[in-house]
Amino acid sequence: MISQQYRFHGHASVRYVLNKGKQARSKELSLKCVSNQRRRKSRMAVVVSKKVLKRAVDRNRTRRRIYEQLRLRLAKFRQVVDLVVIVYQPIDQLSPNQLGEQLDKLLVKLDVIS
């Protein structure tokens, strides 16, 4: 799980990233990203809708899996960014390696990691 200091606090910042951010999308996930020079550490949020997964247990498990993969890649970030991950389809069938590869592709597309 990712530390509290790397998460968003409040809805206004998340709304800003969703409106102004660059987007990279795969079949299951979408990443939106905005560079933030005012902060020392990157912030992240994961959005899983009730339309995607009905049960809160499943939504929370999906959120934790994505936060863990982002935590492992945090040292590779080239700049301080605000990042929002939106889940469009269930990712239960993906192994941690497959999920990590998918996130890597999207992060490279957004030029967050090299």
Secondary structure, DSSP 8 states (H G I E B T S, - for coil): ---GGGB--SHHHHHHHHHH-EEEE-SSEEEEEEE-TT-SS-EEEEEE-TTT-SSHHHHHHHHHHHHHHHHHHGGG-SS-EEEEEEE-S--TTS-HHHHHHHHHHHHHHTTS--
